[in-house]
Amino acid sequence: MRMLLIGCLAAVMLAQPYSAWSVQIVRGVVVDSGGSVIPGATVTLKTAGGMTLSTVTDKEGKFTFAVAQIGRATLTVELAGFRHDTREIRVEDSRPVSVRITLTVGGLEETVTITGATPAGKTHAPAAAPSAVNGGVVGGLAGGIAGQSYRFPSAPGNTEAYDRIDDNGFRRVSDHPLSTFSSDVDTASYSNVRRFLTSGTLPPPDAVRIEELINYFRFDYAPPTAGDPVSVTTELAACPWNAAHRLALIGLQTRSIDAATTPPRNLVFLLDVSGSMAPPDRLPLVRTALRMFTDTLNAQDRVAIVVYAGSSGLVLPATPGDHRERIHQAIAELEAGGSTNGASGIQLAYDVAARNYVKSGINRVILATDGDFNVGVTSQGDLIRLIEKERERGIFLSVLGVGRDNLKDSTMQKLADAGNGNYNYLDSLHEARRVLLAQAGATLVTVAKDVKLQVEFNPAAVAAYRLIGYEKRLLQKEDFNDDKKDAGEMGDGHSVAALYEIVPAGTRVDLPAVDPLKYQGGSGTARANAGEAMTVKVRYKDPDGDVSRLMTIPVRNHIADGSARLGFAASVAEFGMLLRNSEHKGSASWRQTADLARRHRGEDPDGYRAEFVRLVELADSLSVQKTTAWR
């Protein structure tokens, strides 16, 4: 870049008379609306004389130009996930120019239009969200709101795919006293929902996984004690959307590891460079995120880059983390083109990870893709079996989803689940920073694996219950004690929340009756009236362990006023139920959801909770549009 800049200056100076040789400095910093610096933004300067210079902001968000033409000039700053900023400046020969530019978050359709030309043969339709169900035409909300039905704008070639989700229903405690499920720390659904809303579109209901919306946020659970890697916090309060019901919160929190004691990391980035990854919100976004992540590596880390398209290749062999110039060069040379042979790339990535395996370290493949596996071995069963085999060898898989129009959400979720890893969706560089920098420990460092929960309800206190979310994480009751049964992992500083809507004993339950059992009558136990609403059990394994440990926590049948953490979690659950138009949403409304979130927002150092309130208000505005607006 420096040689290119010098060359441009020389050419301009030679073409002008001596009196015009006056070089001035234009410098600046690019920040977001919260004042945080933004590295990796593209800054372009155009002078009135026709000279064009371009650079990228450094890790401190700064940029500098040496300008050889005096007079008016235009500065443009662009970055995927943000609205571009264009402003006029005046370059004078008396003093340098200093500017501060604030980028605001914008819809991806704005970024695609602004950042660069569409590759030949490709078009980008307006934001749309066809689902794997209903033939590609879905409602923004299941059945619409207040009798309305919605149809997304036509988008030829849109192949986004989501697995169908049916809300968990109520279950009688007398028939089903146990509820068993796997932990889930994925957050892809929240950032994907945000992408839809900021693009002016309500998400399809199957894109809304309520547990992932809640787990996007961190809560003030008590940290683990006595050497345990996981703590359990419980709470019971009134249910905001049904006054006759109660809401139970179960919160898990893992211990935080000091950065200085983080084990060595053996990371292999597996990057999809097929033609579908060309738009700015895909491979260019991943490149910028990797450049930022590279600056956090140290000498004990090893990072490799494998790419796949029509064929697979090793772009960067395992390289020490302090060899940053070499890593940056490999990232800069990444280009998109060709079809997608995902299975071949995964095998090569695992081979590279295995050759550089670090005992007692972090060994992980990180797949970045829009999920378009369309060439080669495409059987999900074969891919999952491959990933499970490598998981047993201690090499985990995490997935970073990007893009729209052909996002294969369901595929990426299944691959990450099989690989004991996380699935995150990057809708902007802000999200990439959150996942790979701010929460790198939670994303990359496993503290506990195969984390399962089993709740036993006391029929003397609870008539029926409903687990909110986790529809894809349900387990059989026998799976809880089966150490061969895979479950979710939790990373450094991770928190997980689960909410149960509870019908108190003595309250009418509108569920089909079950005939009395002939052989299973019981006399009850002395503990049935011991003042407990339920007992929570948690099983987990150490990262390199094969035998699980058990934690048991009784929960008193005591209704409290409700903490800020439960109140905010409840507001996010309401948000998800409204987006899904759930039959269980009760009296929930957009206004109530926003008010509940504001009232219980609590500490918000990163601004995510304030952003959540804005998303609720945006969804409210979109929900009242008439059907004809979508046709």
LOMI-829393 format. One record per residue (C-alpha): residue number from 1; y, z, x. Coordinates in Angstrom, 3 decimals, always signed. Last residue first. Layout:
residues N
(NUM; (Y; Z; X))
...
end
This chain:
residues 631
(631; (-8.123; -2.611; -46.872))
(630; (-7.146; +0.751; -45.382))
(629; (-3.795; +1.266; -47.114))
(628; (-5.406; +0.241; -50.400))
(627; (-7.419; +3.465; -50.437))
(626; (-4.291; +5.592; -50.664))
(625; (-3.007; +7.743; -47.859))
(624; (-3.292; +11.460; -48.541))
(623; (-5.906; +12.094; -45.825))
(622; (-3.765; +10.624; -43.042))
(621; (-1.021; +13.206; -43.527))
(620; (-3.476; +16.126; -43.600))
(619; (-5.256; +14.754; -40.525))
(618; (-1.903; +14.754; -38.709))
(617; (-1.210; +18.334; -39.773))
(616; (-4.626; +19.417; -38.516))
(615; (-4.036; +17.511; -35.268))
(614; (-0.687; +19.277; -34.811))
(613; (-2.380; +22.663; -35.245))
(612; (-4.956; +21.657; -32.618))
(611; (-2.181; +20.718; -30.167))
(610; (-0.826; +24.259; -30.431))
(609; (-4.321; +25.503; -29.664))
(608; (-4.655; +23.211; -26.647))
(607; (-1.329; +24.302; -25.131))
(606; (-2.800; +25.238; -21.733))
(605; (-1.568; +28.855; -21.709))
(604; (-2.379; +29.509; -25.389))
(603; (-2.750; +33.255; -25.901))
(602; (-3.145; +34.065; -29.603))
(601; (-3.440; +31.247; -32.125))
(600; (-4.512; +33.570; -34.945))
(599; (-1.615; +33.111; -37.368))
(598; (-1.035; +29.512; -36.334))
(597; (-4.708; +28.608; -36.797))
(596; (-4.884; +30.269; -40.237))
(595; (-1.685; +28.486; -41.324))
(594; (-3.068; +25.116; -40.162))
(593; (-6.363; +25.669; -42.007))
(592; (-4.620; +26.886; -45.155))
(591; (-2.406; +23.799; -45.158))
(590; (-5.348; +21.457; -44.645))
(589; (-7.271; +23.108; -47.452))
(588; (-10.319; +25.375; -47.635))
(587; (-11.114; +26.802; -51.066))
(586; (-14.844; +26.151; -50.804))
(585; (-15.693; +23.946; -47.801))
(584; (-19.425; +24.110; -48.534))
(583; (-19.744; +20.618; -50.063))
(582; (-18.440; +19.332; -46.751))
(581; (-15.662; +16.751; -46.828))
(580; (-16.667; +16.002; -43.204))
(579; (-13.056; +16.178; -42.021))
(578; (-12.528; +19.166; -44.317))
(577; (-15.624; +20.937; -42.950))
(576; (-14.493; +20.308; -39.379))
(575; (-11.010; +21.689; -39.985))
(574; (-12.480; +24.711; -41.763))
(573; (-14.650; +25.404; -38.701))
(572; (-11.549; +25.136; -36.492))
(571; (-9.729; +27.648; -38.719))
(570; (-12.719; +30.005; -38.604))
(569; (-12.714; +29.920; -34.795))
(568; (-9.022; +30.853; -34.892))
(567; (-9.645; +33.814; -37.197))
(566; (-12.736; +34.966; -35.269))
(565; (-10.805; +34.945; -31.982))
(564; (-7.752; +36.606; -33.550))
(563; (-9.955; +39.471; -34.735))
(562; (-11.189; +40.067; -38.271))
(561; (-10.186; +42.894; -40.580))
(560; (-13.605; +44.487; -40.115))
(559; (-16.622; +44.424; -42.427))
(558; (-19.463; +46.685; -41.298))
(557; (-23.134; +45.794; -41.729))
(556; (-23.808; +46.674; -38.119))
(555; (-25.118; +43.987; -35.760))
(554; (-28.144; +44.743; -33.555))
(553; (-28.171; +43.059; -30.107))
(552; (-31.356; +42.044; -28.281))
(551; (-31.345; +40.263; -24.877))
(550; (-34.491; +38.588; -23.553))
(549; (-35.182; +36.965; -20.178))
(548; (-36.926; +33.637; -19.763))
(547; (-39.515; +32.658; -17.171))
(546; (-39.213; +29.353; -15.289))
(545; (-36.272; +30.111; -13.010))
(544; (-34.011; +27.907; -10.878))
(543; (-30.892; +28.192; -13.056))
(542; (-31.946; +31.658; -14.297))
(541; (-33.513; +31.519; -17.730))
(540; (-32.135; +32.491; -21.116))
(539; (-33.198; +34.162; -24.365))
(538; (-30.809; +35.639; -26.917))
(537; (-31.682; +37.832; -29.884))
(536; (-29.220; +38.764; -32.621))
(535; (-30.178; +41.398; -35.192))
(534; (-28.749; +41.333; -38.692))
(533; (-26.734; +43.200; -41.303))
(532; (-27.616; +46.655; -40.003))
(531; (-26.935; +49.838; -41.969))
(530; (-30.438; +51.308; -41.569))
(529; (-31.537; +50.210; -45.043))
(528; (-34.269; +47.793; -43.984))
(527; (-35.017; +49.887; -40.881))
(526; (-37.649; +51.997; -42.642))
(525; (-39.603; +48.863; -43.341))
(524; (-40.406; +46.724; -46.341))
(523; (-43.443; +47.061; -48.608))
(522; (-44.570; +43.490; -48.226))
(521; (-46.051; +40.847; -50.515))
(520; (-47.488; +37.875; -48.602))
(519; (-50.747; +37.051; -50.433))
(518; (-49.675; +35.713; -53.816))
(517; (-46.213; +34.517; -52.885))
(516; (-43.567; +34.711; -55.598))
(515; (-42.375; +31.261; -56.762))
(514; (-39.260; +30.045; -54.959))
(513; (-36.009; +29.770; -56.885))
(512; (-33.642; +26.844; -56.364))
(511; (-30.383; +28.086; -54.845))
(510; (-27.243; +29.360; -56.514))
(509; (-27.155; +32.785; -54.890))
(508; (-25.536; +35.564; -56.929))
(507; (-24.252; +38.439; -54.842))
(506; (-26.364; +41.628; -54.673))
(505; (-26.936; +41.295; -50.940))
(504; (-23.957; +39.675; -49.232))
(503; (-23.807; +35.846; -48.910))
(502; (-23.167; +35.063; -45.252))
(501; (-21.398; +32.126; -43.598))
(500; (-22.694; +32.124; -40.040))
(499; (-20.548; +31.121; -37.073))
(498; (-21.743; +30.363; -33.550))
(497; (-19.493; +30.473; -30.500))
(496; (-20.292; +29.492; -26.924))
(495; (-18.300; +30.389; -23.819))
(494; (-18.633; +28.907; -20.349))
(493; (-17.267; +30.734; -17.302))
(492; (-19.635; +28.986; -14.859))
(491; (-22.050; +26.844; -16.851))
(490; (-24.324; +27.248; -19.839))
(489; (-27.498; +25.252; -20.415))
(488; (-29.036; +24.202; -23.711))
(487; (-32.670; +24.354; -24.793))
(486; (-36.054; +23.084; -23.614))
(485; (-39.284; +24.531; -24.997))
(484; (-41.732; +25.429; -22.242))
(483; (-40.575; +29.045; -22.342))
(482; (-41.912; +29.370; -25.888))
(481; (-40.559; +32.630; -27.316))
(480; (-37.770; +30.967; -29.299))
(479; (-39.774; +27.852; -30.074))
(478; (-41.920; +29.737; -32.628))
(477; (-38.913; +30.008; -34.965))
(476; (-38.576; +26.227; -34.967))
(475; (-35.378; +25.034; -33.378))
(474; (-32.049; +23.718; -34.692))
(473; (-29.754; +22.008; -32.204))
(472; (-28.898; +18.783; -34.044))
(471; (-27.507; +20.649; -37.081))
(470; (-25.633; +23.032; -34.764))
(469; (-22.822; +23.326; -37.347))
(468; (-22.126; +26.320; -39.551))
(467; (-25.332; +28.338; -39.928))
(466; (-25.686; +29.282; -43.589))
(465; (-26.848; +32.632; -44.939))
(464; (-28.481; +34.190; -47.985))
(463; (-29.008; +37.610; -49.626))
(462; (-27.781; +39.743; -46.731))
(461; (-27.601; +43.539; -46.565))
(460; (-31.023; +44.803; -47.725))
(459; (-32.498; +41.436; -46.783))
(458; (-31.711; +42.157; -43.093))
(457; (-31.207; +38.899; -41.243))
(456; (-33.022; +38.005; -38.014))
(455; (-31.005; +35.783; -35.678))
(454; (-32.585; +33.760; -32.894))
(453; (-30.531; +32.234; -30.075))
(452; (-31.678; +30.041; -27.219))
(451; (-30.294; +29.414; -23.698))
(450; (-32.578; +27.077; -21.752))
(449; (-30.409; +27.437; -18.649))
(448; (-28.062; +30.104; -17.296))
(447; (-25.329; +29.893; -14.635))
(446; (-25.225; +26.117; -14.113))
(445; (-22.258; +24.861; -12.058))
(444; (-20.964; +21.345; -12.888))
(443; (-19.040; +21.410; -16.154))
(442; (-18.301; +25.128; -16.365))
(441; (-17.257; +25.168; -12.723))
(440; (-15.185; +22.005; -13.063))
(439; (-13.186; +23.507; -15.926))
(438; (-9.648; +22.801; -14.724))
(437; (-10.722; +19.923; -12.456))
(436; (-13.467; +17.684; -13.844))
(435; (-13.401; +18.513; -17.564))
(434; (-9.755; +19.459; -18.062))
(433; (-8.469; +16.747; -15.709))
(432; (-10.554; +14.125; -17.538))
(431; (-9.142; +15.397; -20.838))
(430; (-5.577; +14.941; -19.598))
(429; (-6.549; +11.505; -18.273))
(428; (-7.220; +10.518; -21.850))
(427; (-9.957; +10.154; -24.480))
(426; (-12.650; +11.365; -22.093))
(425; (-15.743; +12.353; -24.094))
(424; (-17.866; +15.167; -22.708))
(423; (-21.633; +15.569; -22.824))
(422; (-22.932; +18.472; -20.772))
(421; (-26.187; +18.801; -18.874))
(420; (-29.773; +19.999; -19.118))
(419; (-30.861; +16.361; -18.627))
(418; (-32.533; +15.900; -22.021))
(417; (-29.394; +17.123; -23.797))
(416; (-27.218; +14.808; -21.699))
(415; (-29.388; +11.803; -22.599))
(414; (-29.423; +12.686; -26.301))
(413; (-25.639; +13.034; -26.512))
(412; (-25.111; +9.768; -24.669))
(411; (-27.344; +7.843; -27.050))
(410; (-25.730; +9.278; -30.213))
(409; (-22.211; +8.571; -29.005))
(408; (-22.801; +4.918; -28.200))
(407; (-19.131; +3.914; -28.013))
(406; (-18.874; +0.186; -28.794))
(405; (-15.408; -0.049; -30.393))
(404; (-14.057; +2.782; -28.231))
(403; (-13.844; +3.826; -24.624))
(402; (-15.240; +6.649; -22.516))
(401; (-18.222; +9.009; -22.441))
(400; (-18.838; +11.323; -19.499))
(399; (-22.480; +12.400; -19.293))
(398; (-24.139; +15.204; -17.328))
(397; (-27.617; +15.000; -15.814))
(396; (-29.547; +17.739; -13.983))
(395; (-31.651; +17.513; -10.821))
(394; (-33.929; +20.563; -10.498))
(393; (-37.289; +18.791; -10.295))
(392; (-37.926; +19.647; -13.968))
(391; (-34.704; +17.865; -14.808))
(390; (-35.984; +14.786; -12.993))
(389; (-38.960; +14.574; -15.362))
(388; (-36.727; +15.165; -18.375))
(387; (-34.408; +12.313; -17.325))
(386; (-37.315; +9.860; -16.980))
(385; (-38.768; +10.957; -20.345))
(384; (-35.344; +10.486; -21.926))
(383; (-35.001; +6.968; -20.580))
(382; (-38.488; +5.968; -21.710))
(381; (-37.935; +7.344; -25.223))
(380; (-34.515; +5.756; -25.500))
(379; (-36.112; +2.377; -24.878))
(378; (-33.506; +0.190; -23.172))
(377; (-35.445; -0.860; -20.067))
(376; (-33.435; -3.885; -18.944))
(375; (-30.224; -5.018; -20.619))
(374; (-28.175; -3.521; -23.482))
(373; (-27.275; +0.053; -22.569))
(372; (-23.712; +0.221; -23.934))
(371; (-23.036; +3.942; -23.659))
(370; (-19.300; +3.701; -22.961))
(369; (-20.189; +4.962; -19.510))
(368; (-19.760; +7.668; -16.876))
(367; (-23.036; +9.276; -15.762))
(366; (-22.873; +12.379; -13.582))
(365; (-26.086; +13.056; -11.637))
(364; (-26.447; +16.661; -10.542))
(363; (-27.797; +18.845; -7.788))
(362; (-25.879; +22.099; -7.406))
(361; (-27.254; +24.294; -4.626))
(360; (-30.154; +26.707; -4.258))
(359; (-31.975; +23.958; -2.299))
(358; (-29.705; +20.973; -1.778))
(357; (-31.322; +17.605; -2.575))
(356; (-29.939; +14.687; -0.532))
(355; (-32.903; +12.344; -0.923))
(354; (-33.411; +13.562; -4.504))
(353; (-29.816; +12.764; -5.493))
(352; (-30.133; +9.219; -4.092))
(351; (-33.407; +8.667; -5.963))
(350; (-31.865; +10.071; -9.140))
(349; (-28.980; +7.609; -8.894))
(348; (-31.386; +4.705; -8.299))
(347; (-33.395; +5.609; -11.407))
(346; (-30.258; +5.944; -13.510))
(345; (-28.974; +2.554; -12.394))
(344; (-32.203; +0.801; -13.357))
(343; (-32.133; +2.390; -16.819))
(342; (-28.532; +1.361; -17.421))
(341; (-28.945; -2.364; -16.934))
(340; (-25.682; -3.483; -18.499))
(339; (-24.232; -6.984; -18.470))
(338; (-21.629; -8.287; -16.042))
(337; (-18.144; -7.262; -14.918))
(336; (-16.027; -4.211; -14.116))
(335; (-14.513; -3.477; -10.699))
(334; (-14.848; -0.563; -8.268))
(333; (-13.145; -1.196; -4.901))
(332; (-10.612; +1.629; -5.274))
(331; (-13.393; +4.188; -5.758))
(330; (-15.061; +3.206; -2.474))
(329; (-11.723; +3.483; -0.637))
(328; (-11.058; +6.917; -2.139))
(327; (-14.445; +8.145; -0.881))
(326; (-13.760; +6.896; +2.668))
(325; (-10.296; +8.459; +2.682))
(324; (-11.715; +11.713; +1.361))
(323; (-14.174; +12.445; +4.142))
(322; (-13.829; +16.177; +3.292))
(321; (-16.462; +15.881; +0.571))
(320; (-19.192; +14.812; +2.957))
(319; (-20.676; +11.431; +1.907))
(318; (-23.935; +10.617; +0.145))
(317; (-23.987; +6.822; +0.124))
(316; (-21.065; +5.017; -1.548))
(315; (-21.433; +1.763; -3.457))
(314; (-25.190; +2.064; -3.944))
(313; (-26.147; -0.779; -6.240))
(312; (-27.632; -1.628; -9.610))
(311; (-28.064; -5.023; -11.248))
(310; (-26.477; -6.817; -14.189))
(309; (-24.232; -3.757; -14.428))
(308; (-24.906; -0.534; -12.569))
(307; (-22.978; +1.486; -10.044))
(306; (-24.044; +4.331; -7.757))
(305; (-21.479; +6.581; -6.094))
(304; (-22.356; +9.436; -3.751))
(303; (-20.788; +12.867; -3.215))
(302; (-21.802; +15.647; -0.837))
(301; (-20.090; +19.027; -0.810))
(300; (-20.103; +21.392; +2.180))
(299; (-16.958; +19.793; +3.633))
(298; (-14.835; +20.341; +0.552))
(297; (-14.099; +18.462; -2.665))
(296; (-11.025; +19.077; -4.856))
(295; (-9.143; +15.935; -3.730))
(294; (-12.103; +13.822; -4.829))
(293; (-11.641; +15.008; -8.423))
(292; (-8.223; +13.373; -8.658))
(291; (-9.531; +10.069; -7.309))
(290; (-12.492; +10.365; -9.677))
(289; (-10.182; +10.757; -12.686))
(288; (-8.187; +7.673; -11.668))
(287; (-11.353; +5.602; -11.328))
(286; (-12.692; +6.873; -14.667))
(285; (-9.481; +5.820; -16.450))
(284; (-9.655; +2.363; -14.852))
(283; (-13.357; +2.166; -15.892))
(282; (-12.734; +2.985; -19.581))
(281; (-9.347; +3.457; -21.288))
(280; (-7.836; +0.583; -19.273))
(279; (-10.256; -2.026; -20.686))
(278; (-12.915; -3.384; -18.234))
(277; (-15.892; -1.165; -19.154))
(276; (-17.423; -3.677; -21.589))
(275; (-17.926; -6.071; -18.705))
(274; (-20.394; -3.771; -16.952))
(273; (-19.237; -1.286; -14.331))
(272; (-21.151; +1.735; -15.668))
(271; (-20.784; +4.456; -13.063))
(270; (-23.446; +6.855; -11.819))
(269; (-21.645; +9.557; -9.867))
(268; (-24.112; +11.387; -7.630))
(267; (-23.245; +14.978; -6.840))
(266; (-24.862; +17.309; -4.298))
(265; (-22.666; +20.403; -4.558))
(264; (-22.845; +23.346; -2.162))
(263; (-22.904; +26.693; -3.995))
(262; (-19.638; +28.173; -5.296))
(261; (-18.840; +31.343; -3.331))
(260; (-15.222; +30.517; -2.502))
(259; (-14.628; +29.293; -6.047))
(258; (-15.504; +32.751; -7.344))
(257; (-18.125; +32.471; -10.068))
(256; (-17.310; +33.377; -13.654))
(255; (-19.924; +35.141; -15.763))
(254; (-21.187; +33.535; -18.933))
(253; (-19.887; +34.313; -22.413))
(252; (-21.783; +34.133; -25.705))
(251; (-20.065; +34.703; -29.039))
(250; (-21.750; +35.382; -32.375))
(249; (-19.320; +35.423; -35.305))
(248; (-20.309; +36.403; -38.836))
(247; (-18.266; +35.297; -41.854))
(246; (-18.574; +36.986; -45.215))
(245; (-18.788; +35.666; -48.761))
(244; (-17.169; +36.525; -52.100))
(243; (-13.712; +35.494; -50.841))
(242; (-14.894; +31.979; -50.007))
(241; (-12.689; +29.845; -47.700))
(240; (-11.431; +32.648; -45.440))
(239; (-14.804; +34.478; -45.143))
(238; (-14.311; +38.245; -44.749))
(237; (-15.353; +39.799; -41.443))
(236; (-18.360; +40.459; -39.192))
(235; (-18.191; +40.381; -35.368))
(234; (-20.593; +39.912; -32.480))
(233; (-20.141; +39.575; -28.707))
(232; (-23.029; +38.708; -26.358))
(231; (-22.763; +38.645; -22.548))
(230; (-24.513; +36.211; -20.181))
(229; (-25.201; +36.235; -16.396))
(228; (-26.582; +39.797; -16.541))
(227; (-25.871; +41.880; -13.436))
(226; (-24.953; +45.045; -15.289))
(225; (-22.053; +43.413; -17.122))
(224; (-21.200; +40.043; -18.665))
(223; (-17.577; +39.345; -19.630))
(222; (-16.216; +40.488; -23.020))
(221; (-15.292; +37.544; -25.201))
(220; (-11.697; +36.374; -25.133))
(219; (-12.223; +32.897; -26.543))
(218; (-12.145; +29.444; -24.960))
(217; (-11.708; +26.356; -27.110))
(216; (-13.756; +23.148; -27.136))
(215; (-16.606; +25.313; -28.442))
(214; (-15.169; +25.250; -31.960))
(213; (-14.976; +21.457; -32.197))
(212; (-18.384; +21.124; -30.571))
(211; (-19.922; +23.471; -33.160))
(210; (-18.369; +21.388; -35.932))
(209; (-19.949; +18.090; -34.950))
(208; (-17.668; +15.451; -36.493))
(207; (-18.601; +11.888; -35.505))
(206; (-20.991; +11.743; -38.496))
(205; (-18.054; +12.215; -40.862))
(204; (-16.301; +9.036; -39.692))
(203; (-13.004; +9.937; -38.039))
(202; (-9.663; +9.633; -39.865))
(201; (-7.514; +6.892; -38.387))
(200; (-3.974; +6.788; -37.008))
(199; (-4.908; +6.324; -33.338))
(198; (-3.967; +9.950; -32.678))
(197; (-6.519; +10.924; -35.345))
(196; (-9.367; +8.823; -33.971))
(195; (-8.853; +9.961; -30.375))
(194; (-8.597; +13.597; -31.461))
(193; (-11.959; +13.244; -33.214))
(192; (-13.390; +11.907; -29.936))
(191; (-11.831; +14.810; -28.011))
(190; (-13.449; +17.292; -30.401))
(189; (-16.821; +15.538; -30.630))
(188; (-17.292; +15.404; -26.875))
(187; (-17.138; +19.191; -26.435))
(186; (-20.708; +19.992; -25.401))
(185; (-21.463; +23.677; -24.797))
(184; (-24.437; +23.920; -27.151))
(183; (-26.828; +26.866; -27.434))
(182; (-30.199; +26.170; -29.012))
(181; (-31.171; +27.299; -32.514))
(180; (-33.246; +29.807; -34.483))
(179; (-32.529; +31.383; -37.890))
(178; (-35.073; +33.957; -39.080))
(177; (-35.311; +35.677; -42.496))
(176; (-36.245; +32.438; -44.282))
(175; (-37.796; +33.118; -47.698))
(174; (-36.318; +36.537; -48.514))
(173; (-33.245; +35.657; -46.468))
(172; (-32.481; +32.808; -48.823))
(171; (-31.149; +29.756; -47.021))
(170; (-27.731; +28.134; -47.491))
(169; (-27.306; +24.534; -46.374))
(168; (-26.831; +23.021; -42.950))
(167; (-24.643; +19.943; -43.232))
(166; (-26.420; +16.589; -42.959))
(165; (-25.501; +14.677; -39.826))
(164; (-26.343; +10.997; -39.303))
(163; (-26.433; +9.910; -35.684))
(162; (-23.339; +8.070; -34.524))
(161; (-22.974; +4.485; -33.291))
(160; (-19.880; +2.481; -32.356))
(159; (-20.704; -1.221; -32.666))
(158; (-17.368; -2.911; -33.330))
(157; (-17.893; -6.643; -32.856))
(156; (-15.422; -7.673; -35.520))
(155; (-13.035; -4.837; -36.454))
(154; (-12.004; -4.698; -40.107))
(153; (-9.825; -1.701; -40.836))
(152; (-11.668; +1.409; -41.996))
(151; (-12.512; +1.901; -45.634))
(150; (-11.656; +5.087; -47.466))
(149; (-12.655; +6.528; -50.815))
(148; (-10.474; +8.777; -52.913))
(147; (-11.970; +11.300; -55.330))
(146; (-9.904; +14.227; -54.143))
(145; (-10.639; +13.369; -50.519))
(144; (-12.990; +10.583; -49.517))
(143; (-16.706; +10.372; -50.315))
(142; (-17.608; +11.450; -46.809))
(141; (-14.258; +11.368; -45.056))
(140; (-12.862; +8.434; -43.095))
(139; (-15.303; +6.440; -45.156))
(138; (-17.819; +4.157; -43.535))
(137; (-18.402; +0.454; -43.107))
(136; (-20.832; -0.357; -40.280))
(135; (-23.831; -0.977; -42.506))
(134; (-23.687; +2.371; -44.238))
(133; (-25.009; +4.250; -41.224))
(132; (-24.701; +3.531; -37.499))
(131; (-21.015; +4.163; -37.972))
(130; (-17.998; +1.889; -37.977))
(129; (-14.947; +3.530; -36.476))
(128; (-11.848; +1.446; -36.131))
(127; (-8.761; +1.298; -33.964))
(126; (-7.103; -2.092; -34.135))
(125; (-9.043; -4.990; -32.585))
(124; (-9.292; -5.542; -28.869))
(123; (-10.131; -9.054; -27.793))
(122; (-12.283; -10.154; -24.908))
(121; (-13.074; -13.662; -23.608))
(120; (-10.846; -13.318; -20.607))
(119; (-9.979; -9.756; -19.795))
(118; (-7.156; -8.256; -21.874))
(117; (-3.883; -8.169; -19.967))
(116; (-2.549; -4.867; -18.764))
(115; (-1.298; -1.391; -19.503))
(114; (+0.686; -1.964; -22.650))
(113; (-1.691; -3.066; -25.378))
(112; (-4.594; -0.917; -24.221))
(111; (-2.294; +2.084; -23.882))
(110; (-0.895; +1.770; -27.390))
(109; (-4.380; +1.377; -28.861))
(108; (-5.407; +4.533; -27.032))
(107; (-3.040; +6.618; -29.103))
(106; (-0.297; +8.474; -27.260))
(105; (+0.232; +11.700; -25.305))
(104; (+3.765; +12.005; -23.988))
(103; (+4.909; +11.065; -20.501))
(102; (+7.900; +12.848; -18.961))
(101; (+9.782; +11.108; -16.166))
(100; (+11.927; +12.906; -13.584))
(99; (+14.242; +10.681; -11.565))
(98; (+15.891; +10.700; -8.115))
(97; (+17.947; +7.786; -6.781))
(96; (+19.161; +7.843; -3.174))
(95; (+22.912; +7.772; -2.372))
(94; (+25.702; +5.383; -1.405))
(93; (+24.040; +1.984; -1.516))
(92; (+23.462; +2.140; -5.255))
(91; (+20.315; +1.593; -7.293))
(90; (+20.995; +1.854; -11.006))
(89; (+18.238; +2.935; -13.349))
(88; (+16.809; +1.486; -16.568))
(87; (+13.925; +3.132; -18.376))
(86; (+10.388; +2.340; -19.497))
(85; (+7.844; +5.014; -20.437))
(84; (+4.301; +4.197; -21.544))
(83; (+2.678; +6.287; -24.242))
(82; (-0.216; +8.241; -22.757))
(81; (-4.037; +7.999; -22.961))
(80; (-4.342; +5.440; -20.166))
(79; (-1.376; +5.673; -17.789))
(78; (+1.850; +3.702; -17.502))
(77; (+5.266; +4.326; -15.948))
(76; (+7.926; +1.589; -16.027))
(75; (+11.127; +1.675; -13.955))
(74; (+13.746; -1.045; -14.441))
(73; (+16.471; -1.929; -11.955))
(72; (+20.250; -2.485; -11.945))
(71; (+22.068; -2.964; -8.668))
(70; (+21.258; -2.949; -4.958))
(69; (+18.274; -4.851; -3.599))
(68; (+16.245; -3.575; -0.620))
(67; (+14.442; -0.774; -2.435))
(66; (+12.251; +1.766; -0.628))
(65; (+10.079; +3.280; -3.381))
(64; (+8.655; +6.799; -3.751))
(63; (+6.231; +8.451; -6.204))
(62; (+5.356; +12.046; -7.080))
(61; (+2.809; +13.507; -9.533))
(60; (+1.727; +16.162; -7.020))
(59; (-1.666; +14.470; -6.544))
(58; (+0.144; +11.198; -5.793))
(57; (+1.732; +8.840; -8.316))
(56; (+0.569; +5.233; -8.063))
(55; (+2.662; +2.336; -6.712))
(54; (+4.254; -0.941; -7.746))
(53; (+7.123; -3.076; -6.506))
(52; (+8.688; -6.101; -8.195))
(51; (+11.696; -8.040; -6.810))
(50; (+13.416; -10.369; -9.253))
(49; (+17.053; -9.803; -8.364))
(48; (+17.564; -7.539; -11.358))
(47; (+15.037; -5.202; -9.781))
(46; (+11.611; -4.359; -11.130))
(45; (+9.929; -1.013; -10.338))
(44; (+6.380; -0.282; -11.470))
(43; (+4.773; +3.180; -11.583))
(42; (+1.045; +3.519; -12.305))
(41; (+0.020; +7.110; -13.082))
(40; (-2.700; +8.603; -10.858))
(39; (-1.311; +12.138; -10.649))
(38; (+0.446; +13.758; -13.615))
(37; (+2.409; +16.956; -12.936))
(36; (+2.359; +19.709; -15.552))
(35; (+5.638; +20.232; -17.440))
(34; (+4.086; +20.760; -20.867))
(33; (+5.198; +17.337; -22.124))
(32; (+3.472; +15.716; -19.151))
(31; (+4.979; +15.137; -15.717))
(30; (+5.904; +12.192; -13.482))
(29; (+7.987; +12.831; -10.353))
(28; (+10.613; +10.657; -8.751))
(27; (+11.869; +8.732; -5.782))
(26; (+14.035; +5.665; -5.308))
(25; (+15.157; +5.266; -1.688))
(24; (+17.806; +2.786; -0.622))
(23; (+17.711; -0.177; +1.734))
(22; (+20.892; -2.156; +2.365))
(21; (+20.557; -5.584; +3.959))
(20; (+22.926; -7.525; +1.686))
(19; (+25.546; -8.047; +4.413))
(18; (+22.966; -9.729; +6.653))
(17; (+22.413; -12.570; +4.185))
(16; (+19.263; -12.534; +2.088))
(15; (+15.857; -14.249; +2.405))
(14; (+14.939; -12.359; +5.556))
(13; (+15.588; -9.053; +3.779))
(12; (+13.407; -9.942; +0.800))
(11; (+10.459; -11.015; +2.920))
(10; (+10.725; -7.956; +5.136))
(9; (+10.856; -5.598; +2.178))
(8; (+7.782; -7.167; +0.590))
(7; (+5.864; -6.914; +3.857))
(6; (+6.836; -3.284; +4.311))
(5; (+5.607; -2.498; +0.773))
(4; (+2.308; -4.320; +1.362))
(3; (+1.813; -2.456; +4.656))
(2; (+2.388; +0.907; +2.881))
(1; (+0.000; +0.000; +0.000))
end
